[in-house]
Amino acid sequence: MTDIIAVAAIVVVVGLALAYIIRAKKRGVKCVGCPSGGNCCASKKDGSECNCNCK
């Protein structure tokens, strides 16, 4: 019974993390873990400086 609970907890955590990543990608975030992921230079078209190294 303990194994079933542990596996269920892991499945829930992985599912929530996957849902977070999918939602972020649908919003257009280029770097999901980056604090300025929504404002990354890869998403800017004016060529201005960026403060993270995402591409």
N, C-alpha and C positions, 0 to 999 in steps of 0.2 A: 504494500500500500504506500509506503514511503517513497518508493521508486516512481510510482505513478504521479504522486504529488510533485516530486522534484522535476520530472519530465514535463509536466503540465506547466509548472512555473517557468521553466526555460523556454517552452514554446510561446508562452504569453509575452515574455520579455523580448524575444526575437521578433515576434509579430508586431509589437508596439514600436520597436526600433525600425522595422521595415516600413511600417505605416508612416512614421515620421519622415523617413527619407523620401518616400514616394510623394507625400504632401509637399515637401520642400522643393523637390524637382518640378512639380506641377506649378509652383509659384515662380519658378525661374531662377532659383538659387543655384549658382554655379558651384560653390564650395559649401557643402552642407555643414561641415564642422567649423568653418571659419567664422569668427565673430562678425566680420563685415562681408559675409558671403553674398548678401543681396546687393551689395554695392561694389562688387569686385570689378576690377578693370576689364575682365573678360566680358562683363555684361554692359560696359560703358561703350558708347559709340563715338564719344568725342575725343578719345585718346588721352584723357587726363590721367594723372598719376593714380596708382592704387596703393593701398597699404597692406595688401596680402599677396602671397605668391601663387594664387590659384590661376588656372588657365582653362 
